[in-house]
Amino acid sequence: MRGDEFAKWVRDFEDERERRAAQGDPDWGRGAALHPAVWAGIQRFQVGEDGDGANLVAKADQAGDADYARAVRLFVAEEQNHARMLARLLAAGGMPLLSGHWSDTVFVRLRRLMGLRLELLVLMIAEVVALRYYRALRDGAGDPLTSEVAGRVLADEERHVPFHCARLHASFLELPRVARRPVLAGWRLLLLAVCAVVAVDHGRALRRLGVTRRRFLADVMALSGPVVGTILTPRPDAWSGHGV
């Protein structure tokens, strides 16, 4: 990896932070009206976006790349902003926050047991699923405030995936070549299992957003192909997940 790889990511995150500050928040006063099933899905995703990221930050510090550690802190700040905006969206619709959800608890516990490489692979499962969910919410909510919030979160997630791919590429170079594709094949199987659970758990909400469980599952797995390609062989056009 080039020495300035993550310095560029730091600048990208900082530029986005400045753009976001200049743009300001959505107009929460508009309020939001959604089907109860869609609200329930937003509540669960809000829990998943929340957290201080301390475990990931500590592992990034141990990786020995100051630029990467700085970029991870900026990534965590963006995730916290997602949680904040989703909380404000829920408040705009008169909906309460959840104190927790079993799916988030499982993901957090798994990640904390692992080193940086495996933690990022688990995190990437949530990120790839989120890409399809927020696109469905943006395009199918039928509520202007919800669509705006989902669009903002989606734009960030589309930047987060190649960021994590860049670090995973460097990490996979430390593995024997023969092991790299089998590890990623196992990752895709785990993604498939997790996505199936999400599709069942959020099935009613997805239908309200105009996406069947089968379509959701197929689209998430289609996104995983470019992710694997970007981890194995980074190139400017490798990440082509936009719009899937």
C-alpha positions in Angstrom: 0.0 0.0 0.0 1.3 3.5 -0.8 2.4 5.5 2.2 -0.2 8.2 1.5 -3.1 5.9 1.0 -4.9 6.7 4.3 -3.7 10.3 4.3 -6.0 10.7 1.3 -8.9 9.1 3.2 -8.3 11.5 6.1 -8.7 14.4 3.7 -11.8 12.8 2.2 -13.4 12.4 5.6 -12.4 16.0 6.6 -13.7 17.4 3.4 -17.0 15.6 3.9 -17.2 16.9 7.5 -16.8 20.5 6.2 -19.4 20.0 3.5 -21.8 18.5 6.0 -21.4 21.5 8.4 -22.0 23.9 5.6 -25.1 22.0 4.4 -26.7 21.9 7.9 -29.3 19.5 9.1 -32.6 18.5 7.3 -35.6 20.5 8.3 -36.8 18.4 11.2 -39.9 20.6 11.6 -41.5 19.0 8.5 -42.3 15.9 10.6 -42.4 12.4 9.1 -45.3 9.9 8.5 -44.5 6.3 7.9 -46.0 2.8 8.2 -45.4 1.3 11.7 -43.3 -1.5 10.1 -41.0 1.0 8.5 -40.6 2.9 11.7 -39.7 -0.3 13.5 -37.0 -1.0 10.9 -35.6 2.5 11.4 -35.5 2.0 15.1 -33.4 -1.1 14.7 -31.0 0.5 12.3 -30.6 3.5 14.6 -29.4 1.2 17.4 -26.9 -0.4 14.9 -25.5 3.0 13.9 -25.0 4.1 17.5 -21.9 3.4 19.6 -18.6 5.0 20.5 -16.4 2.8 18.3 -13.8 2.6 21.0 -12.9 -1.1 20.3 -12.4 -0.4 16.6 -10.4 2.8 17.3 -8.1 0.9 19.7 -7.4 -1.8 17.1 -6.7 0.9 14.5 -4.2 2.5 16.9 -2.4 -0.8 17.2 -2.1 -1.1 13.5 0.7 1.4 13.5 -0.6 3.8 10.8 -1.4 7.2 12.3 -3.3 8.2 9.1 -5.4 5.1 9.3 -6.2 5.6 13.0 -7.2 9.2 12.2 -9.5 8.1 9.4 -11.1 5.5 11.6 -12.0 8.1 14.1 -13.5 10.2 11.4 -15.5 7.2 10.1 -16.8 6.5 13.6 -17.9 10.2 13.9 -19.9 9.8 10.6 -21.6 6.6 12.0 -22.5 8.6 15.2 -23.9 11.3 13.0 -26.1 8.7 11.3 -27.4 7.6 14.7 -28.1 11.2 15.6 -30.0 11.9 12.4 -32.0 8.7 12.6 -32.9 9.6 16.2 -34.0 13.0 15.1 -36.1 11.4 12.3 -37.7 9.1 14.8 -38.5 12.1 17.0 -39.9 14.0 14.0 -42.4 11.1 13.7 -43.1 10.9 17.4 -41.4 7.5 17.7 -39.2 6.4 20.6 -35.7 5.1 20.5 -34.9 1.5 21.3 -32.5 0.8 24.2 -31.0 -2.1 22.2 -31.7 -4.9 19.8 -30.5 -8.5 19.8 -28.9 -8.2 16.3 -26.7 -5.3 17.3 -25.7 -7.1 20.5 -24.6 -10.2 18.5 -22.5 -8.1 16.0 -20.8 -6.1 18.7 -19.8 -9.1 20.7 -18.5 -10.9 17.6 -16.4 -7.9 16.6 -14.9 -7.4 20.0 -13.6 -11.0 20.1 -11.6 -10.5 16.9 -8.5 -8.8 15.6 -8.7 -5.9 13.2 -9.1 -8.0 10.0 -11.9 -10.1 11.2 -13.6 -7.1 12.9 -13.6 -5.3 9.6 -15.0 -8.3 7.8 -17.9 -8.5 10.3 -18.4 -4.7 10.1 -18.5 -5.0 6.3 -21.4 -7.3 6.5 -23.4 -4.6 8.2 -22.2 -2.0 5.8 -23.2 -3.9 2.7 -26.6 -4.7 4.1 -27.0 -1.1 5.0 -26.3 0.0 1.4 -29.4 -1.8 0.1 -31.6 -0.9 3.1 -30.9 2.8 2.9 -31.5 2.9 -0.8 -34.9 1.1 -0.3 -35.7 3.7 2.4 -34.6 6.6 0.3 -36.6 5.5 -2.8 -39.6 3.8 -1.2 -40.5 5.8 1.9 -42.8 8.3 0.2 -41.9 10.8 2.9 -39.6 13.8 2.0 -37.8 14.0 5.3 -37.2 10.3 5.5 -35.9 10.1 2.0 -33.5 13.0 2.6 -32.1 11.4 5.7 -31.8 8.0 4.1 -30.1 9.6 1.1 -27.5 11.4 3.3 -26.7 8.1 5.1 -26.5 6.2 1.9 -24.0 8.6 0.4 -21.7 8.1 3.4 -22.1 4.3 3.3 -21.0 4.3 -0.3 -17.7 6.0 0.8 -17.3 3.7 3.8 -17.2 0.5 1.9 -14.2 1.3 -0.3 -12.5 2.8 2.8 -12.7 -0.5 4.6 -11.8 -2.4 1.4 -8.5 -0.5 1.3 -7.5 -1.6 4.8 -8.7 -5.1 4.1 -6.6 -5.3 1.0 -3.5 -4.4 3.0 -4.5 -7.0 5.6 -5.1 -9.8 3.1 -1.7 -9.3 1.6 -0.4 -10.8 4.9 -2.4 -14.0 4.2 -1.0 -16.8 2.0 -2.4 -16.2 -1.5 -4.2 -19.6 -1.5 -6.1 -18.6 1.6 -7.5 -15.3 0.4 -10.4 -16.4 -1.8 -11.5 -19.1 0.6 -11.7 -16.6 3.4 -13.8 -14.2 1.3 -16.0 -17.1 0.1 -16.7 -17.8 3.8 -17.4 -14.1 4.3 -20.0 -14.2 1.5 -21.7 -17.2 3.0 -21.9 -15.4 6.3 -23.2 -12.3 4.5 -25.9 -14.5 2.9 -27.0 -15.9 6.2 -27.1 -12.5 7.9 -29.0 -11.0 5.0 -31.5 -13.7 5.1 -32.2 -13.0 8.8 -32.5 -9.3 8.0 -34.9 -10.0 5.1 -37.1 -12.0 7.4 -36.9 -9.6 10.3 -37.6 -6.5 8.1 -39.8 -8.3 5.6 -42.9 -6.2 6.3 -41.0 -2.9 6.2 -39.3 -3.9 2.9 -42.6 -4.7 1.3 -43.9 -1.3 2.3 -40.7 0.2 0.7 -41.4 -1.7 -2.6 -38.7 -4.4 -2.2 -39.4 -8.1 -1.8 -37.3 -10.3 0.5 -35.9 -12.1 -2.5 -35.0 -8.9 -4.3 -33.3 -7.5 -1.2 -31.3 -10.7 -0.7 -30.3 -10.8 -4.4 -29.2 -7.2 -4.5 -27.1 -7.5 -1.3 -25.3 -10.5 -2.7 -24.7 -8.6 -6.0 -23.0 -5.9 -4.0 -20.7 -8.4 -2.4 -19.0 -9.2 -5.7 -17.4 -5.8 -6.2 -16.5 -5.7 -2.6 -14.5 -9.0 -2.9 -12.9 -7.7 -6.1 -11.9 -4.4 -4.4 -10.3 -6.3 -1.5 -8.3 -8.6 -3.8 -7.3 -6.2 -6.5 -7.9 -2.5 -5.9 -8.2 -0.3 -8.9 -10.0 3.0 -9.5 -13.1 1.3 -11.0 -13.1 -1.7 -8.8 -15.9 -0.5 -6.5 -19.0 -0.3 -8.6 -21.7 -0.8 -6.0 -23.4 2.5 -6.6 -27.0 2.1 -7.6 -27.2 -1.7 -7.2 
